[in-house]
Amino acid sequence: MEDKRILGYSFAKYMTGSSWDEAKVRSITESLCKSYASGKGISYDERCGMPQREAIISVLNKLLDLLFPGYTGHKLFTTADQYFAVGGLVNDAFHELSSQLTRALAFSCIRENCEGSCFKNGEEIALSLMKKLPAIRETLLTDAQAALDGDPATTSLDEIILAYPGFKAISIHRLAHELYADKIPYIPRVMSEYAHTVTGIDINPGATIGPSFFIDHGTGVVIGETAIIGARVKIYQGVTLGALSFPKDASGMIIKGHKRHPNIEDDVTIYSGASILGDITIGHNSTIGGNVWLTESVPPYSKVTIAPAELSIVTRNKK
């Protein structure tokens, strides 16, 4: 059989008895390239393509290794080679991070037609985050301690760092939030959605979260972009710190960038299934009960619960 080629691919072994042929490949290829002509949803590398998801996740895992060496298994550490192993990882993480940051900034500049030194800015922000790693680690240790103090099912910090999804989610969030604060596009959201995928916990990178933060169990937790959470806050699975409504402009488009999520002050506990919505404040030392739907502020030392439903238990006669 004649070896027909299109776009560098041979069709000789595929064409016998098949309706798949060169003409169909050409037609589909032309249709796809025509749809790309608008420039939407495509990243051309010669224009400094956008950051790459897998590369972001790779450097994120290196940063997690630097925060808690030896727990992920991506890199093994010994006492004897710690300095050299950490040094090599710091170097690799910096270069990979600065590369992705530069891509993100340059791609955003192209989209917005701005002028700026994207390469220099990418390196400066990467360096800034690397310098913050010791302080981020110290804050995360307070989060791990809060989990140890608040969960009777665990007996060690090691177990929390190694296994707890809430701790992994907040670890990633504290890294993503620093980049969000530096106005890095794309990358913080990739990090937060990766955490969402692997933990079931959805924390927008814009959320501001104080130390000693503990998410117990964690599945289904949602924390919105403009939420502000104080110190020593504990929340359970299924909690939503969300927006109540989305104001629109004269043309009906959602107005973005305004404060729309709750403020949770220090020493607050929020039990499973609670939804706290809008730019309201939960006063310090308050307790919000399970399944509460709350859209108004409450003062400090409040206890908010819903009246228990009337329970009916009927015992049937055994036949």
N, C-alpha and C positions, 0 to 999 in steps of 0.2 A: 504494500500500500504506500502511496506517495506520502511523504512526511510533510504535511502542511503546517506552516508556522504562522502565528500571529502574536504580536506583542512579545516575541521571544519564547513562546510556549509551543511545544510539539503536540499535534492532535492525532498523530498516527495511531496510537494505542487506545484512543478514546472514541473514535468515530465509527467503528464497526458495530452495526446494529443499533446505533444510538441516534436520537433526534437532536442531540447536542452537536452543533457544528460551528464552523468558522463564522458564518453569517450571524448566528445568534450571539456569539461572543462580541462581534463588532457592534451589533445593534445595542446590546446592553451597555457596553463600554461607552459608546457615543452618548447614550441617554444619561448615564451617570455623569460624564464629563460636562454635558450640557447643564445639568443641575448644579454642578460646582461653579458655573460661570458667575453666579451672583456673589461668590466669595463667602457666603454664609455657611458655617458649619464645616469649614475646611481650613487646615493649617499648612501653608506652604513653607517648607523649611528654608528656602532661599530668602524668605522675608523674616528670618529669625522666628521660626515656628514656635507655637505656644509650648508651655511646659508639658512634660510627659508624665502621665499618671504613674506608670510603673517606676520611673526614676524618682518621683516624689516619695512613693512608698518605700523605696530602697533607702533613700537618705533619712527618712523618718525612722526606720528601724535602726539605722546607725546612731541616730541621736538618742533613741531609747536605750541602746546598748551603752552609750556614754553615761546616761543618767543612772542606770542600774546594771553594771557590768556582770555578765555571766548568766543572766536570767533568761534571755531569749534563745540562747544556743546558736545564734548567728556568729558569735565570736567568743572563743574560749579565753579565759584570763587565768593567770597564775600570779602568785605573789612575786615571783622572780622576774617575770617579764611585763609586769603591769605598766610600768612607765612607757616602755616601747610600744606595747600593744595599744595603750590609750593614745599615745602620740600619733601612731599611724592612723588610728580611727578618727581622731580629731582632724588630721590633714585630709583624709578621704572625704569625710562629711562636709568639711568646709568647701572643698572644690566642687563636690556634687551639688551642694546647696546653692552656692553662688551661681553655678551654671543654670539651675532651674529658676532661680530668682531673676537672673538676667533675661532669660527667655520670657518669663511672665511679664516683666516690666516692658521689654521691647515689644512684645506682642500687643500689650495694652496701648503703648504709644502709637503703634501703627493703626490700631482701631480708632483711637481718639485724635490722631493727627497732632500729637504733642511733640515737643522738642525737649530732650533731656539726655543726660549721660547714663544710659541704662546699665552699661557694663559696670561703671564705677558705683552706681547706686546698688546694684545687685551684690557686689563684693562687700560694700560697707554694711549692708543689712545682714548679710551672712555672718560677717565678723561680729556684729552686734549680738546676734542670737547666740553664737558660740561662746561669747564672753558671759552671757547670762545663764549658761547651763548650770554652774554651781548653785546659783540662787534658785533656779527652777527646781533643782534636785532637793534643796533644803525645804522648799514649800511642799513638794511631793512627799517628803518624809512625814510632814505634819498630816497630810491626807492619809497616808498609810497608818499612822498612829491613831487617827480618828476612827479608821475602820477597825483596828485592833481593839480600841476602847469600846466601840459601839456594837460589835458583833460577837456574841457569845460562842458562835460556831467556829471561830478561828482562835489559834493560840500563838501565832507568830507573824511578824512583819514579812518574813520570807514567803509565807503562803499567800499573803495579800498581794505582794509585788508579782509573784509568779502566776497567780491564778485568777485574781478577782477582776471581772470585766469592768466594774465601776472604776477601779484604780487605773486600768489601762486607758479607759475613756478619758479620765481627767488628766492623765499623763500626756496623751496626745493633744488634748485641748490646751494645756498650758503652753505647749510649743506653738500650736496653730494660732493661739491668741496673740502671741508676741508678733508674729508676722502680720496678722490682721491689724494690729495697732500701728505697724509700719506701713499700712496701706498697700500691702502686696496683693495683687489680684490672683484669683484662681487657686493658688497653692494652699492657703489655709482651708478652703472649702474641700479640696481633695483630701486633705488630712482628716478633717472632721467626718467626712462621709466614709472614709476608710474605717475610722473608729466605729461609726454607726454600723457598718457592714459586719465587723468582727465582734461587736459587743451588744448590738441592739439598743445602744444609747445614743441619742441624737442631741449633741450640744453644738449650737452654732458657734463658730470661732469668735464671734463678736462678744459673746457673753463674758461678763466680768465676774470672776469667782475668787473669793477670799480663801485663806488657808484653812486647814483642818476640815476639808470638805469630804463628806462620805455619802456615796450612793450605794444603798444596800440592795442587793439582788440586781436591780438596774434595768431589766428588760422593759422597753417601752417608755423610758424616760425621755422627755423632750424639753430642751431649754432654749428659748429663743434668743435672737441676736442681741437685743438691747436689755436683756435681763441683767440685774446686778445682785450678786449673792454675797453676803457678808461672811464672817468667820464662824467656824464650828457649826455649819449647817448640815443637817442630815435629811436625805430624802430617800423614799422607797420606790419600788418599781411602779411603773405606770403613771408617774407624776408628770404633769404638763405645766410648764411656765411659759404661757403663750400669749398671743395677741387676741384681744377681744374683737376688734374690727380693723379694717384697713381703709383709712380716709382716701378719697379720690379727688383728683383735680377736675377742672371744668370740662375736660375732654373725657372724663371717666377712667383715666389711668390711675393706678395705685401710686400714692405719694410715698416715696421711699426715704429712709434716713432719719425718721423721727422716732422718738422714744415710745415704744408700744408694748413693752414686756414688764413683768413685775420686778419690784425691789424687795429682796428678802434680807432682812437685817440679821444681826448676829444671833447665834444660839437658837435657831428655829428648827423644828422638826416637822416634816411634811410626810404624812402617811400615804400608803399606796392608793392609786387611782384618783388622787386629788387633782383638780384643774384650777389653776390660779391664772386669771386672764386679765390683760390690760396693764397700763402703767399705774399700778397700785402698789401700796407698801404694806408688807407684813412686818409688824413691829417686833423688836427683839424679844427673845425668850418666849415666843409664841409656839403653839402646837396646832397644826392643821390636820384634822382627822381624815380618815380614808373616804374616798368618793365625794369629797366636798367640791362643790362648784362655786368658786369665789370670784367676784368681780368688783369688790369694794375693799378699801384699805381697812386694816384692823390695828388697834393700838398695841403697844408692847404688853407682854404677859397675857395675851389672849389665848383662849382655847376654843377652836371652831370645830364643831361637829354637826352632823345631821341627825335628826331624830331617827331612831332605829325603826325599820319597817316592822309591821306586825307579823310575827312568825307563826305559821300554822303547821302543826305536826299531827298527822293522822296516821294511826296505826291500824293497818288492815288485818282482818281475821285471816289466819293461815288456813288454807283449805287442806 
